[in-house]
Amino acid sequence: MDKVKIGDKEYTLSRFKYKDIKNLERYRVEKKLDPLDFDTYLLIYNIKKGNPDFKMTIDEFDEIVDIDKIDDIRKTINDYSGFNKYVKKVEEKNLTPGVGKK
């Protein structure tokens, strides 16, 4: 298990399953999230998965994350979860997640 530090707390990360990717995509579509809010939601989703007591909204999360650290936090979470590898495969095959070929 990997960890990420956000603010003054450290959180355990977890690997995504394909079900998580599908749930994230459904949520993005249903809530009509813009790319920045979806990015934050994806990070929160992973932290909640590894830390069930984590209770934070997108706005609260955005408030505590230092702008200088967001890229490192995003990379750490998305690399460990497998999300970056999944996205790369989707892009290489010219697919739309959950849909098939574009």
Backbone hydrogen bonds in HBPLUS format (Angstrom, degrees):
<---DONOR---> <-ACCEPTOR-->    atom                        ^
c    i                          cat <-CA-CA->   ^        H-A-AA   ^      H-
h    n   atom  resd res      DA  || num        DHA   H-A  angle D-A-AA Bond
n    s   type  num  typ     dist DA aas  dist angle  dist       angle   num
A0013-LEU N   A0002-ASP O   2.81 MM  11  5.43 166.6  1.83 154.7 151.6     1
A0004-VAL N   A0011-TYR O   2.88 MM   7  5.35 149.4  1.97 146.4 156.5     2
A0011-TYR N   A0004-VAL O   2.76 MM   7  5.35 166.1  1.78 153.5 157.1     3
A0006-ILE N   A0009-LYS O   2.83 MM   3  5.58 155.1  1.89 166.6 173.3     4
A0009-LYS N   A0006-ILE O   3.16 MM   3  5.58 165.5  2.18 132.2 132.0     5
A0016-PHE N   A0081-SER O   2.88 MM  65  5.09 176.3  1.88 131.6 132.3     6
A0020-ASP N   A0017-LYS O   2.96 MM   3  5.30 127.9  2.23 105.0 118.0     7
A0021-ILE N   A0017-LYS O   3.40 MM   4  6.90 152.3  2.48 148.7 155.4     8
A0022-LYS N   A0018-TYR O   3.05 MM   4  6.43 161.2  2.09 154.7 159.5     9
A0023-ASN N   A0019-LYS O   2.89 MM   4  6.14 158.3  1.94 149.7 155.9    10
A0024-LEU N   A0020-ASP O   2.85 MM   4  6.05 158.1  1.89 150.7 156.7    11
A0025-GLU N   A0021-ILE O   2.97 MM   4  6.19 161.3  2.00 151.0 155.7    12
A0026-ARG N   A0022-LYS O   2.94 MM   4  6.15 162.6  1.98 150.5 155.3    13
A0027-TYR N   A0023-ASN O   2.96 MM   4  6.10 163.2  1.99 148.2 153.0    14
A0028-ARG N   A0024-LEU O   2.93 MM   4  6.15 160.1  1.97 149.3 154.8    15
A0029-VAL N   A0025-GLU O   3.05 MM   4  6.29 161.7  2.09 151.4 155.3    16
A0030-GLU N   A0026-ARG O   2.84 MM   4  6.02 173.9  1.85 159.4 161.4    17
A0031-LYS N   A0027-TYR O   2.92 MM   4  5.90 166.9  1.94 153.3 156.9    18
A0032-LYS N   A0028-ARG O   2.97 MM   4  5.67 112.0  2.44 128.7 143.6    19
A0033-LEU N   A0028-ARG O   3.16 MM   5  5.29 151.9  2.24 141.2 148.9    20
A0032-LYS N   A0029-VAL O   3.20 MM   3  4.99 145.4  2.33  94.7 104.9    21
A0038-PHE N   A0034-ASP O   2.92 MM   4  6.12 159.8  1.97 161.8 168.5    22
A0039-ASP N   A0035-PRO O   2.94 MM   4  6.02 153.1  2.01 140.7 148.0    23
A0040-THR N   A0036-LEU O   3.10 MM   4  6.40 160.0  2.14 147.4 151.7    24
A0041-TYR N   A0037-ASP O   2.85 MM   4  6.05 160.2  1.88 147.7 153.8    25
A0042-LEU N   A0038-PHE O   2.84 MM   4  6.03 156.9  1.89 152.8 158.1    26
A0043-LEU N   A0039-ASP O   3.22 MM   4  6.53 154.8  2.29 145.4 151.2    27
A0044-ILE N   A0040-THR O   2.93 MM   4  6.22 164.7  1.96 156.8 161.0    28
A0045-TYR N   A0041-TYR O   2.76 MM   4  5.91 159.8  1.80 152.6 158.6    29
A0046-ASN N   A0042-LEU O   3.19 MM   4  6.43 157.1  2.25 144.0 148.5    30
A0047-ILE N   A0043-LEU O   3.07 MM   4  6.37 163.1  2.10 150.5 155.3    31
A0048-LYS N   A0044-ILE O   2.81 MM   4  6.03 165.4  1.83 160.7 164.3    32
A0049-LYS N   A0045-TYR O   3.02 MM   4  6.17 149.2  2.12 141.5 150.0    33
A0050-GLY N   A0046-ASN O   3.21 MM   4  6.52 150.0  2.30 148.7 155.0    34
A0051-ASN N   A0047-ILE O   2.83 MM   4  5.83 123.6  2.15 141.9 158.5    35
A0054-PHE N   A0051-ASN O   2.82 MM   3  5.54 168.9  1.83 133.6 136.9    36
A0061-PHE N   A0057-THR O   2.89 MM   4  6.06 163.1  1.92 153.6 158.4    37
A0062-ASP N   A0058-ILE O   2.88 MM   4  6.07 168.0  1.90 154.8 158.2    38
A0063-GLU N   A0059-ASP O   3.04 MM   4  6.18 142.2  2.19 139.7 149.6    39
A0064-ILE N   A0060-GLU O   3.33 MM   4  6.66 140.4  2.49 143.8 151.9    40
A0064-ILE N   A0061-PHE O   3.13 MM   3  5.51 132.4  2.36 106.1 117.4    41
A0065-VAL N   A0061-PHE O   3.22 MM   4  6.40 140.3  2.38 153.3 164.2    42
A0069-LYS N   A0066-ASP O   2.83 MM   3  5.37 154.9  1.89 117.9 126.2    43
A0073-ILE N   A0069-LYS O   2.96 MM   4  6.17 162.8  1.99 159.9 165.6    44
A0074-ARG N   A0070-ILE O   2.83 MM   4  5.93 168.7  1.85 153.7 157.1    45
A0075-LYS N   A0071-ASP O   2.95 MM   4  6.05 163.2  1.97 144.7 149.7    46
A0076-THR N   A0072-ASP O   2.93 MM   4  6.04 166.4  1.95 148.7 152.7    47
A0077-ILE N   A0073-ILE O   2.98 MM   4  6.16 172.6  1.99 156.6 158.5    48
A0078-ASN N   A0074-ARG O   2.83 MM   4  5.85 167.7  1.84 155.1 158.9    49
A0079-ASP N   A0075-LYS O   2.83 MM   4  5.69 154.4  1.90 145.6 152.6    50
A0080-TYR N   A0076-THR O   3.07 MM   4  6.05 167.1  2.08 144.1 148.3    51
A0081-SER N   A0077-ILE O   2.89 MM   4  5.91 162.6  1.92 152.5 158.0    52
A0084-ASN N   A0078-ASN O   3.18 MM   6  5.46 171.6  2.19 125.7 126.8    53
A0082-GLY N   A0079-ASP O   3.27 MM   3  5.36 137.1  2.46  98.5 109.8    54
A0086-TYR N   A0082-GLY O   3.01 MM   4  6.25 155.9  2.07 150.8 158.0    55
A0087-VAL N   A0083-PHE O   2.90 MM   4  6.15 166.9  1.92 160.0 162.3    56
A0088-LYS N   A0084-ASN O   3.02 MM   4  6.16 157.7  2.07 144.5 150.8    57
A0089-LYS N   A0085-LYS O   3.09 MM   4  6.35 156.0  2.15 145.6 151.2    58
A0090-VAL N   A0086-TYR O   3.00 MM   4  6.30 158.8  2.04 152.7 158.8    59
A0091-GLU N   A0087-VAL O   2.89 MM   4  6.12 164.3  1.91 154.9 158.8    60
A0092-GLU N   A0088-LYS O   2.88 MM   4  6.06 158.0  1.92 148.5 154.9    61
A0093-LYS N   A0089-LYS O   3.07 MM   4  6.21 148.7  2.17 145.0 152.2    62
A0095-LEU N   A0090-VAL O   2.98 MM   5  5.16 172.6  1.98 149.3 151.7    63
A0094-ASN N   A0091-GLU O   3.12 MM   3  4.91 156.0  2.18  98.8 106.1    64
A0102-LYS N   A0094-ASN O   3.24 MM   8  6.31 157.5  2.30 157.4 151.3    65
A0096-THR N   A0100-GLY O   2.85 MM   4  5.60 156.2  1.91 159.4 165.0    66
A0099-VAL N   A0096-THR O   2.88 MM   3  5.34 161.5  1.91 145.8 145.3    67
A0100-GLY N   A0096-THR O   3.29 MM   4  5.60 159.9  2.33 151.3 152.3    68
